[in-house]
Amino acid sequence: MTAPLTADAHEYGLVGDGTADDGPALQKLVDALGDATAGDGRPRTVRVPAGRYLIRDRPVLWRSGVSLVGAGRGATCFALTNPGAPAQPVPLAWFTTAQHGAGRDHHIADVTFAHFEIDGLGVETEEYEVLAKGLGLQYVLRGRFSDLWIHDTAATGFGCDFLQDTVVEGVLTERCGRQDPGEKMGGAGIGIGVGGWGPVERLAVTDCTARGNGTNGIFLELQQDDWVPPRGIRLTACHAEDNRYGISDWGADGLLVTGCTMLGNHVAGFDVSAQGTTSVGGRGGLVTGCVIDGNAGDGIALGNTPGPYGFHGNRVSNNGRYGYWEHNLAGGDQEPATDIVLESNDIHDNALDGIRVDAPLHEPAIFGNRIRGNGRRAAPEARGGGEGVHCGPLSLTDERADWLPGGHRGKELTIGGGPGGPGGPEATTEVTAVVTAVVTDNTATRLALAPLRPGADTAWPHGTPGPGTAYRLPDSPAPRAGLTAAAAVTHPYVHGNRVRDDGHPRTQVHAVWIAPEATWTGGRVSGNDFSGNGSASTRFDSAPSGGRWRDNAG
């Protein structure tokens, strides 16, 4: 076979009719072009016209210097399927350390994947298999992944690791991690392993969208716990929505996250923790100019990091638990996080505390923030059922209710049970299963509910409940503060913040609460506006020790 610099896929046996298996012809073409590139050092490109190209039962082993370029998303589609090999993962292209000996000295270089779709719905493995990805390449040098739509894969959609001098741009991943219940490794929209190239990996991820994926929308994960967390990775202008976690840093150093939106994710919008394979959290990162809004759990969840980490100029709002939560998971780093900076953020209307500290902090700096109107989960317990109660796929309405708007945000709704169930004596007489759903927001009469799982279009596991279904909502917790310390905080700098609630009612009960289990030692708390909260400005169930508290309004 001659090896032109640009090869038209149709001229080399690919059909694209959605029926013929195009995998063998594509593999033959990739091998021929890869051999030619190895011989003369000139990279080649496969151009794939519009069509639906079936890749059946076997992935394509990729070669260095071979690019794959389609006619556009939705025009050129690679449909992955494995009916004859149910134990076989079928990524479109793969090249890995375990299967193919990939490494720094045996890598893929000078490749572009652009302008096509990967449909992974046809792959169903007998057990969850992390390699059942859309793209699964490791050790890529000078790569470009552009204008791709990857959806419905059994595991991670874009699952490429160790990307050096590489750009990932305009990649849309939807409903990936289809076989991952949310507790397995992988199962993300965009999952990138880091650390293989050493302490610096030059990678830019920009203008990507991850929606409805089983675990993370976008995450970086250190792959060996003895590797140095790498610097040089940037995420800009990305969007993560309706994933388990929006964007996660599980082991990078100095990750830059700028101008991103993290909306409606189920556990947290932005996460740093020990949940990765090595139980190593990120450190040294900067998150700036992002909107982290309406997540069912926390806006920002930070833990298992020695620090530093900085959050500057973000909007963290309307989340179902805390705006910012400092915590440590078991199994990861437990030392106090040092030099955590929260500066000029707008932290408002979150269900519980604006900032909650449940793990030790050393020398945190919290300054110039507006921390207002938090503690929205202020509505008392509510029960109902019978006439006027009806459900939609993502809602429950009680026409006779008069709830505080936003007052049930983040609560767990319990429905069903029949007589004597959650709804009490006015509940329907029909006995129904008891199920729960998470409230994302509410009006006076309608509860908005989170989907049952990422990518689902309903909150209900067994179909939409019928009219009159009994329901119950728990009571609101208290207190709910702008800033709560429930762990050791040493030498903090808290200055120039506006921590108040001007709403009606004032749901943010205190500006600052030091809980009984906390210690607050030294530091400076000055020049803050603590006035206008629902109760007292401060509540000290454990008295601060040393330091200076001065010139604070309220």
Backbone torsions as a table, in degrees:
resi	resn	phi	psi	omega
1	MET	NA	129.8	171.6
2	THR	-71.2	158.0	-174.2
3	ALA	-127.4	87.6	177.9
4	PRO	-69.9	164.1	176.6
5	LEU	-68.7	-31.6	175.7
6	THR	-129.2	125.0	-177.4
7	ALA	-116.8	130.7	173.9
8	ASP	-81.4	123.5	-174.1
9	ALA	-58.3	-36.2	-178.9
10	HIS	-64.7	-30.9	-179.7
11	GLU	-73.8	-11.0	-177.9
12	TYR	-120.8	28.2	166.9
13	GLY	101.3	-8.1	176.7
14	LEU	-76.9	139.8	-173.3
15	VAL	-104.0	-52.1	178.3
16	GLY	75.1	31.9	-179.6
17	ASP	-101.1	4.1	179.0
18	GLY	79.1	0.5	-178.1
19	THR	-122.1	-47.8	-180.0
20	ALA	-69.6	145.8	176.1
21	ASP	-80.7	109.0	-177.9
22	ASP	-90.3	-0.8	-178.1
23	GLY	-61.0	-50.6	-179.1
24	PRO	-59.8	-41.0	179.6
25	ALA	-66.0	-38.8	178.5
26	LEU	-66.9	-41.9	178.2
27	GLN	-60.6	-43.6	179.4
28	LYS	-61.2	-40.7	-179.1
29	LEU	-69.6	-42.5	179.0
30	VAL	-61.9	-41.5	179.4
31	ASP	-63.8	-42.9	-179.1
32	ALA	-64.3	-44.8	179.5
33	LEU	-69.5	-35.8	176.8
34	GLY	-64.1	-41.5	177.1
35	ASP	-62.7	-41.6	-179.4
36	ALA	-65.0	-41.3	178.7
37	THR	-65.2	-40.3	177.4
38	ALA	-63.1	-29.4	-178.8
39	GLY	-79.3	-41.6	-174.8
40	ASP	-116.8	-2.3	177.0
41	GLY	75.3	11.6	-177.3
42	ARG	-106.4	113.0	-179.5
43	PRO	-60.6	150.5	-179.9
44	ARG	-118.7	164.8	-179.9
45	THR	-134.1	133.2	170.9
46	VAL	-98.0	119.7	176.1
47	ARG	-101.1	126.9	-172.5
48	VAL	-115.1	111.3	179.5
49	PRO	-63.6	170.5	177.4
50	ALA	-56.7	143.1	179.9
51	GLY	155.5	172.7	177.7
52	ARG	-112.2	112.2	-171.4
53	TYR	-105.5	115.6	-176.3
54	LEU	-84.3	127.6	174.3
55	ILE	-114.8	105.6	-167.9
56	ARG	-111.4	125.6	165.4
57	ASP	71.0	-12.4	-178.7
58	ARG	-148.5	128.9	177.4
59	PRO	-73.0	166.0	177.8
60	VAL	-94.3	119.6	176.0
61	LEU	-74.1	118.7	-171.7
62	TRP	-86.1	159.8	-177.7
63	ARG	-125.1	148.7	178.8
64	SER	-63.5	139.1	176.1
65	GLY	82.9	6.5	-179.0
66	VAL	-111.9	120.5	179.5
67	SER	-103.4	155.5	-179.5
68	LEU	-127.8	116.5	-174.9
69	VAL	-129.2	123.9	-180.0
70	GLY	-98.3	-168.0	-178.4
71	ALA	-98.9	5.0	178.0
72	GLY	129.9	157.0	175.4
73	ARG	-57.9	136.1	178.6
74	GLY	79.7	-16.6	176.6
75	ALA	-93.7	-57.2	174.5
76	THR	-98.1	117.7	-177.9
77	CYS	-126.0	130.2	171.1
78	PHE	-102.2	115.1	-178.2
79	ALA	-99.7	118.1	-177.2
80	LEU	-92.5	138.9	-178.8
81	THR	-155.9	151.7	-179.5
82	ASN	-140.3	49.1	-177.5
83	PRO	-64.0	-28.9	-178.8
84	GLY	-94.7	-1.0	-177.8
85	ALA	-146.5	72.3	-173.0
86	PRO	-65.1	-15.1	176.3
87	ALA	-94.4	-2.5	-172.6
88	GLN	-98.8	118.5	170.1
89	PRO	-69.8	146.3	-176.1
90	VAL	-131.1	72.1	167.5
91	PRO	-67.8	155.6	177.0
92	LEU	-60.8	-49.4	-178.8
93	ALA	-132.8	133.8	176.0
94	TRP	-142.5	153.0	177.8
95	PHE	-166.6	106.1	-169.6
96	THR	-129.9	164.8	177.7
97	THR	-66.4	-48.8	-174.8
98	ALA	-67.9	-38.5	-175.5
99	GLN	-91.2	-29.6	-169.7
100	HIS	-132.1	6.6	177.5
101	GLY	71.7	26.4	179.4
102	ALA	-61.1	144.9	179.2
103	GLY	-171.1	-176.4	-178.7
104	ARG	-58.8	-36.2	-178.6
105	ASP	-96.7	4.0	178.0
106	HIS	-143.7	81.1	-169.2
107	HIS	-127.9	173.9	173.4
108	ILE	-97.8	129.1	-178.0
109	ALA	-130.8	151.5	170.8
110	ASP	56.9	57.3	179.8
111	VAL	-125.2	146.0	173.1
112	THR	-127.7	133.1	170.7
113	PHE	-120.0	118.0	-170.6
114	ALA	-151.2	148.1	165.9
115	HIS	63.4	49.2	173.7
116	PHE	-154.1	173.7	-178.8
117	GLU	-114.1	145.2	170.1
118	ILE	-121.4	119.6	178.4
119	ASP	-105.7	110.7	-176.1
120	GLY	-98.6	11.1	-173.2
121	LEU	-64.4	-24.3	-176.1
122	GLY	-82.8	-1.8	180.0
123	VAL	-98.0	123.5	178.1
124	GLU	-137.8	107.9	-179.7
125	THR	-91.1	156.6	-176.7
126	GLU	-61.5	-39.1	173.0
127	GLU	-128.8	161.3	178.8
128	TYR	-57.6	130.5	-176.3
129	GLU	-128.7	117.6	-174.7
130	VAL	-64.0	-20.8	-177.9
131	LEU	-85.8	-1.8	-179.9
132	ALA	-80.3	66.2	-173.6
133	LYS	-101.3	177.3	169.5
134	GLY	-83.0	-52.3	172.1
135	LEU	-125.9	133.3	-177.4
136	GLY	-137.0	75.2	-178.0
137	LEU	-112.9	144.7	174.6
138	GLN	-126.9	148.2	-179.0
139	TYR	58.6	75.1	177.8
140	VAL	-110.6	131.3	178.3
141	LEU	-118.6	130.2	-179.6
142	ARG	56.4	52.9	177.9
143	GLY	-100.0	158.2	172.9
144	ARG	-141.3	123.3	177.7
145	PHE	-118.1	113.3	-167.1
146	SER	-138.3	136.4	171.6
147	ASP	55.0	55.9	178.2
148	LEU	-113.3	146.7	173.0
149	TRP	-123.4	113.1	-177.0
150	ILE	-120.4	125.2	-174.2
151	HIS	-146.5	152.5	170.9
152	ASP	60.8	30.6	175.3
153	THR	-77.2	153.6	-179.2
154	ALA	-67.4	-36.8	176.1
155	ALA	-119.1	-148.6	-176.4
156	THR	-60.1	141.8	178.8
157	GLY	-73.4	-66.1	174.7
158	PHE	-101.2	100.5	-175.6
159	GLY	-120.6	68.6	-177.0
160	CYS	-113.7	135.3	-173.4
161	ASP	-117.7	153.1	172.6
162	PHE	58.5	71.5	-174.2
163	LEU	-107.4	111.0	-176.7
164	GLN	-109.7	132.7	-178.0
165	ASP	52.8	47.3	-171.1
166	THR	-125.2	149.3	177.3
167	VAL	-122.7	131.1	172.0
168	VAL	-116.9	112.5	-172.4
169	GLU	-137.8	140.9	174.2
170	GLY	61.2	34.2	178.2
171	VAL	-95.4	125.7	176.9
172	LEU	-107.5	121.8	176.7
173	THR	-121.0	129.2	-178.1
174	GLU	-134.7	134.5	173.2
175	ARG	55.3	33.6	174.9
176	CYS	-83.3	164.1	-172.2
177	GLY	73.5	33.5	-174.4
178	ARG	-59.7	-33.1	-179.7
179	GLN	-96.0	3.3	-179.5
180	ASP	-94.9	118.7	179.7
181	PRO	-73.2	1.8	179.9
182	GLY	103.9	-0.3	-176.7
183	GLU	-120.1	-0.2	-179.5
184	LYS	-96.7	168.5	173.7
185	MET	-74.1	150.0	-178.9
186	GLY	79.0	-144.1	178.2
187	GLY	70.2	26.2	-175.2
188	ALA	-106.6	172.1	171.2
189	GLY	-75.0	-60.5	176.3
190	ILE	-123.3	113.5	178.6
191	GLY	-123.8	121.3	-173.5
192	ILE	-125.1	113.3	172.8
193	GLY	-74.1	141.7	-175.6
194	VAL	-128.5	162.8	174.5
195	GLY	106.5	-13.8	-174.8
196	GLY	-68.1	-26.7	-178.8
197	TRP	-92.7	-0.5	-179.3
198	GLY	107.3	-158.5	-171.3
199	PRO	-73.2	-9.1	177.5
200	VAL	-131.6	123.6	172.7
201	GLU	-128.0	113.2	-173.9
202	ARG	-88.3	99.0	-173.9
203	LEU	-137.5	131.8	174.9
204	ALA	-119.1	125.9	174.6
205	VAL	-115.7	115.8	-172.2
206	THR	-140.0	146.1	175.4
207	ASP	54.8	36.0	177.8
208	CYS	-100.7	151.7	179.5
209	THR	-127.5	131.9	179.0
210	ALA	-129.4	118.0	-172.7
211	ARG	-136.4	127.7	173.1
212	GLY	70.0	30.8	-178.9
213	ASN	-92.5	153.0	-167.4
214	GLY	-62.6	-37.2	178.3
215	THR	-118.4	-94.7	-178.5
216	ASN	-92.4	150.1	166.3
217	GLY	-70.6	-57.9	177.6
218	ILE	-136.9	129.7	175.1
219	PHE	-146.3	151.3	174.5
220	LEU	-112.4	134.5	-172.7
221	GLU	-138.6	120.5	173.4
222	LEU	-65.7	130.5	-170.4
223	GLN	-95.0	-18.2	175.9
224	GLN	-135.2	131.0	-173.7
225	ASP	-73.0	-11.4	176.0
226	ASP	-94.3	-0.1	176.6
227	TRP	-82.0	153.2	175.6
228	VAL	-77.4	126.9	175.1
229	PRO	-56.3	127.7	-172.5
230	PRO	-84.9	150.4	171.1
231	ARG	-100.7	168.2	174.0
232	GLY	103.5	7.7	-175.4
233	ILE	-103.8	132.4	-177.8
234	ARG	-128.6	134.4	171.9
235	LEU	-117.3	120.7	-178.8
236	THR	-133.3	141.5	171.7
237	ALA	54.0	38.6	179.0
238	CYS	-101.1	160.4	-178.1
239	HIS	-130.5	127.1	179.1
240	ALA	-127.3	121.0	-173.5
241	GLU	-142.0	136.2	172.6
242	ASP	61.3	31.8	170.6
243	ASN	-100.5	171.8	173.5
244	ARG	-63.8	-49.8	170.8
245	TYR	-122.8	145.8	-179.2
246	GLY	-75.6	-74.8	177.1
247	ILE	-125.9	132.8	-176.3
248	SER	-129.8	140.6	175.4
249	ASP	-115.0	99.1	-178.4
250	TRP	-111.7	50.9	170.9
251	GLY	135.3	12.4	175.3
252	ALA	-88.2	170.4	174.8
253	ASP	-125.6	121.6	177.7
254	GLY	73.5	29.6	175.8
255	LEU	-60.2	132.1	176.2
256	LEU	-105.7	120.8	178.2
257	VAL	-120.5	113.5	-170.5
258	THR	-133.5	132.9	171.8
259	GLY	62.7	34.6	-178.5
260	CYS	-104.5	158.8	174.2
261	THR	-118.4	133.5	179.8
262	MET	-129.2	101.5	-169.2
263	LEU	-127.3	137.3	168.8
264	GLY	63.0	24.6	175.8
265	ASN	-80.4	156.0	-165.1
266	HIS	-81.9	-37.0	-178.0
267	VAL	-106.8	-47.5	179.6
268	ALA	-157.9	151.2	175.0
269	GLY	-74.6	-51.3	178.4
270	PHE	-127.3	132.1	-173.3
271	ASP	-131.8	132.1	166.6
272	VAL	-125.0	122.0	-176.9
273	SER	-167.0	-174.0	-178.4
274	ALA	-96.3	28.9	-174.8
275	GLN	-81.7	-10.4	-179.7
276	GLY	-73.8	176.8	-176.4
277	THR	-61.7	-28.8	-178.1
278	THR	-99.5	-2.0	-177.4
279	SER	57.9	33.4	178.6
280	VAL	-111.5	120.6	176.4
281	GLY	-83.5	160.9	177.4
282	GLY	-70.4	165.8	176.4
283	ARG	-153.7	156.3	176.5
284	GLY	73.4	11.3	-175.4
285	GLY	-81.5	161.6	176.0
286	LEU	-131.2	126.9	177.3
287	VAL	-117.7	116.1	-172.8
288	THR	-134.4	141.5	171.7
289	GLY	61.0	34.6	-178.1
290	CYS	-106.0	156.2	172.1
291	VAL	-109.6	117.4	-176.7
292	ILE	-121.9	93.0	-162.8
293	ASP	-136.2	140.1	169.0
294	GLY	67.4	24.0	175.1
295	ASN	-76.9	144.1	-174.8
296	ALA	-66.3	-29.7	176.3
297	GLY	-103.9	-120.4	-176.7
298	ASP	-89.9	153.6	171.9
299	GLY	-72.1	-61.2	177.4
300	ILE	-120.8	127.2	175.3
301	ALA	-119.7	117.0	-173.6
302	LEU	-125.4	127.5	178.4
303	GLY	-167.8	173.9	179.4
304	ASN	53.6	34.4	178.1
305	THR	-125.6	139.0	173.7
306	PRO	-76.9	-7.7	-174.0
307	GLY	82.2	177.0	-4.0
308	PRO	-77.3	172.1	170.8
309	TYR	-157.8	142.5	-177.0
310	GLY	-130.8	139.1	176.7
311	PHE	-125.7	116.8	-170.3
312	HIS	-131.5	124.5	171.0
313	GLY	65.8	34.0	179.0
314	ASN	-100.5	156.4	168.7
315	ARG	-103.7	120.6	-177.5
316	VAL	-123.7	101.1	-164.6
317	SER	-146.0	152.8	169.4
318	ASN	59.5	26.0	179.3
319	ASN	-85.3	156.7	-170.1
320	GLY	-82.1	-4.3	175.4
321	ARG	-136.2	-113.0	-179.4
322	TYR	-91.0	150.8	170.9
323	GLY	-68.4	-52.5	177.1
324	TYR	-129.3	128.8	-179.0
325	TRP	-126.1	116.4	174.2
326	GLU	-92.4	123.2	-174.5
327	HIS	-156.7	166.4	172.9
328	ASN	-130.9	129.4	172.9
329	LEU	-82.9	148.0	175.0
330	ALA	-61.6	144.0	177.1
331	GLY	95.8	-12.8	178.6
332	GLY	-111.9	-171.6	180.0
333	ASP	-57.8	130.2	-179.1
334	GLN	-113.8	0.3	-178.2
335	GLU	-70.1	155.3	179.4
336	PRO	-57.6	137.7	175.5
337	ALA	-77.8	127.5	-175.8
338	THR	-107.3	140.2	174.0
339	ASP	62.9	47.2	169.0
340	ILE	-82.7	129.1	-176.1
341	VAL	-120.5	125.9	171.2
342	LEU	-119.5	111.2	-172.6
343	GLU	-136.2	127.7	173.1
344	SER	58.6	34.1	174.7
345	ASN	-93.2	152.7	174.4
346	ASP	-106.4	104.1	-174.1
347	ILE	-112.8	102.2	-170.8
348	HIS	-145.6	152.7	172.1
349	ASP	59.0	28.1	172.5
350	ASN	-80.8	157.1	-170.0
351	ALA	-67.7	-39.8	-179.7
352	LEU	-115.2	-132.1	-175.5
353	ASP	-70.2	146.7	173.7
354	GLY	-64.7	-48.6	175.6
355	ILE	-128.6	127.3	-179.1
356	ARG	-126.5	126.0	-177.8
357	VAL	-112.1	106.1	178.4
358	ASP	-114.4	12.0	176.0
359	ALA	-143.8	152.8	-172.2
360	PRO	-61.1	139.4	174.3
361	LEU	-123.5	137.5	176.4
362	HIS	-120.9	122.1	179.9
363	GLU	54.7	49.0	172.9
364	PRO	-73.0	152.4	176.3
365	ALA	-121.3	117.2	-179.4
366	ILE	-124.9	102.6	-172.3
367	PHE	-147.5	145.7	174.9
368	GLY	70.9	17.3	-179.2
369	ASN	-91.8	152.9	167.8
370	ARG	-104.8	110.6	-175.4
371	ILE	-116.9	96.3	-165.0
372	ARG	-139.7	145.3	170.8
373	GLY	62.2	26.1	177.3
374	ASN	-81.1	-172.3	-176.2
375	GLY	69.7	31.1	-174.8
376	ARG	-65.5	-20.1	-179.9
377	ARG	-77.3	66.2	-172.5
378	ALA	-108.3	-4.9	-177.2
379	ALA	-73.9	141.1	179.1
380	PRO	-71.2	174.4	176.4
381	GLU	-54.4	144.5	179.1
382	ALA	-140.0	141.8	176.3
383	ARG	-132.4	154.5	177.2
384	GLY	-170.6	-176.9	-179.5
385	GLY	154.8	170.3	178.3
386	GLY	85.2	-148.0	-175.1
387	GLU	-58.4	136.1	177.0
388	GLY	89.0	-5.4	179.0
389	VAL	-101.0	124.3	176.7
390	HIS	-150.0	154.7	-173.2
391	CYS	-119.3	148.5	168.1
392	GLY	-114.1	179.6	-179.5
393	PRO	-56.6	-34.3	-178.5
394	LEU	-131.0	35.3	-176.9
395	SER	-158.6	159.1	165.9
396	LEU	-135.0	131.4	-179.9
397	THR	-119.6	133.8	171.6
398	ASP	-122.9	105.0	-173.8
399	GLU	-64.5	-18.0	-179.2
400	ARG	-96.4	-1.1	-177.6
401	ALA	-77.3	163.0	174.0
402	ASP	-145.4	65.5	-174.8
403	TRP	-80.7	152.7	170.6
404	LEU	-66.1	121.5	179.0
405	PRO	-55.2	128.4	-176.9
406	GLY	77.2	-3.1	-173.1
407	GLY	-72.9	-16.3	177.3
408	HIS	-105.7	11.8	-176.2
409	ARG	-56.5	125.9	177.7
410	GLY	84.6	-5.4	179.6
411	LYS	-73.7	159.7	174.9
412	GLU	-97.1	115.2	178.2
413	LEU	-83.3	131.0	174.4
414	THR	-110.4	129.4	179.8
415	ILE	-127.2	158.3	175.8
416	GLY	92.8	-175.2	176.6
417	GLY	112.0	-23.5	177.8
418	GLY	69.3	-153.9	-177.0
419	PRO	-56.7	130.8	-178.9
420	GLY	78.7	0.8	-179.4
421	GLY	-81.2	-158.5	-174.9
422	PRO	-55.6	-29.8	-174.6
423	GLY	-86.0	-8.4	178.6
424	GLY	75.2	-158.2	-171.6
425	PRO	-65.2	-21.9	-179.3
426	GLU	-91.0	3.3	-179.7
427	ALA	-68.9	161.0	175.9
428	THR	-59.1	149.1	178.5
429	THR	-78.4	-9.0	179.2
430	GLU	-77.0	129.9	178.8
431	VAL	-81.7	124.3	-178.4
432	THR	-127.4	162.5	178.6
433	ALA	-68.2	147.5	176.8
434	VAL	-89.8	121.5	177.1
435	VAL	-133.3	165.3	-179.7
436	THR	-125.6	156.1	175.3
437	ALA	-147.6	156.3	-178.5
438	VAL	-98.1	130.1	178.5
439	VAL	-81.9	125.3	176.6
440	THR	-94.4	-26.1	177.4
441	ASP	-171.2	169.3	176.6
442	ASN	-155.4	152.1	167.9
443	THR	-99.9	-164.6	179.0
444	ALA	-65.9	-26.7	-175.4
445	THR	-130.0	-6.7	-173.2
446	ARG	-128.5	132.0	174.2
447	LEU	-100.0	127.6	169.7
448	ALA	-91.3	135.4	-172.3
449	LEU	-118.5	147.2	175.6
450	ALA	-73.5	147.9	174.3
451	PRO	-57.4	152.8	-180.0
452	LEU	-54.2	-38.5	178.4
453	ARG	-154.2	163.3	177.8
454	PRO	-54.9	135.8	178.8
455	GLY	85.0	-7.6	179.7
456	ALA	-80.4	157.8	178.6
457	ASP	-109.7	15.6	178.9
458	THR	-147.9	155.8	175.7
459	ALA	-91.8	-6.3	-167.4
460	TRP	-109.1	131.3	-178.5
461	PRO	-76.7	-21.3	-174.6
462	HIS	-126.1	32.3	-178.7
463	GLY	93.4	158.5	-177.4
464	THR	-65.7	127.1	179.5
465	PRO	-60.6	150.9	-178.6
466	GLY	-78.6	173.4	-179.9
467	PRO	-59.3	144.9	175.1
468	GLY	81.5	4.8	-176.8
469	THR	-57.8	137.8	177.3
470	ALA	-71.1	146.2	178.8
471	TYR	-145.3	161.1	173.8
472	ARG	-145.9	142.0	174.2
473	LEU	-121.6	132.3	-177.8
474	PRO	-72.1	171.1	179.8
475	ASP	-72.5	165.6	177.8
476	SER	-83.7	143.0	175.5
477	PRO	-82.0	158.2	177.2
478	ALA	-149.6	154.5	-4.7
479	PRO	-80.0	168.3	178.8
480	ARG	-129.3	112.9	-169.7
481	ALA	-115.7	163.7	171.8
482	GLY	-65.3	-45.8	179.1
483	LEU	-134.1	119.4	178.5
484	THR	-117.9	128.6	172.3
485	ALA	-106.9	118.8	177.5
486	ALA	-125.2	23.1	178.5
487	ALA	-151.3	-173.1	-178.2
488	ALA	-77.7	124.3	175.5
489	VAL	-121.7	118.8	-176.7
490	THR	-119.5	131.7	176.9
491	HIS	52.4	53.4	178.2
492	PRO	-78.8	154.5	171.4
493	TYR	-118.3	109.2	-177.9
494	VAL	-123.3	108.0	-169.6
495	HIS	-146.9	139.5	169.0
496	GLY	67.9	24.0	178.1
497	ASN	-92.5	150.6	173.2
498	ARG	-108.3	102.5	-173.2
499	VAL	-117.3	89.9	-174.2
500	ARG	-154.2	174.8	-179.2
501	ASP	-139.6	112.2	179.1
502	ASP	-101.6	10.0	-177.7
503	GLY	-80.0	176.3	177.9
504	HIS	-132.6	108.7	0.4
505	PRO	-79.9	169.3	178.6
506	ARG	-84.3	102.2	-174.0
507	THR	-86.7	-21.2	176.1
508	GLN	-81.1	104.2	-167.0
509	VAL	-71.1	-41.8	-179.7
510	HIS	-132.6	154.1	170.2
511	ALA	-72.3	-48.9	-178.8
512	VAL	-132.6	131.2	173.7
513	TRP	-126.3	123.2	171.5
514	ILE	-102.4	108.9	-173.2
515	ALA	-72.1	163.1	-176.9
516	PRO	-57.5	-34.1	-176.8
517	GLU	-83.0	-2.3	-174.6
518	ALA	-90.5	158.0	164.9
519	THR	-127.8	137.1	-179.9
520	TRP	-126.2	110.4	-170.0
521	THR	-122.5	124.5	173.9
522	GLY	66.8	-159.6	176.3
523	GLY	84.4	-169.1	-175.9
524	ARG	-138.9	129.2	174.7
525	VAL	-126.4	105.2	-171.3
526	SER	-150.8	153.7	172.6
527	GLY	66.5	23.1	-179.9
528	ASN	-98.3	155.1	173.3
529	ASP	-104.0	104.9	-178.6
530	PHE	-105.2	12.8	-174.3
531	SER	-85.7	162.1	170.2
532	GLY	81.3	21.8	175.9
533	ASN	-91.5	174.0	-170.6
534	GLY	-66.5	-31.1	179.3
535	SER	-126.2	-128.3	177.3
536	ALA	-78.3	157.2	179.1
537	SER	-63.6	-42.8	-179.2
538	THR	-128.6	154.0	173.4
539	ARG	-138.3	118.3	-178.0
540	PHE	-113.1	94.8	171.6
541	ASP	-82.1	-12.6	169.4
542	SER	-136.3	119.0	-172.0
543	ALA	-70.7	137.5	174.7
544	PRO	-64.5	149.0	-177.3
545	SER	-116.6	120.3	178.5
546	GLY	69.8	-167.2	-179.7
547	GLY	77.0	-176.6	-178.5
548	ARG	-127.1	125.1	171.7
549	TRP	-115.2	112.3	-176.5
550	ARG	-155.7	154.0	173.1
551	ASP	57.3	35.8	175.8
552	ASN	-102.0	124.5	177.3
553	ALA	-68.9	136.2	179.0
554	GLY	86.9	NA	NA
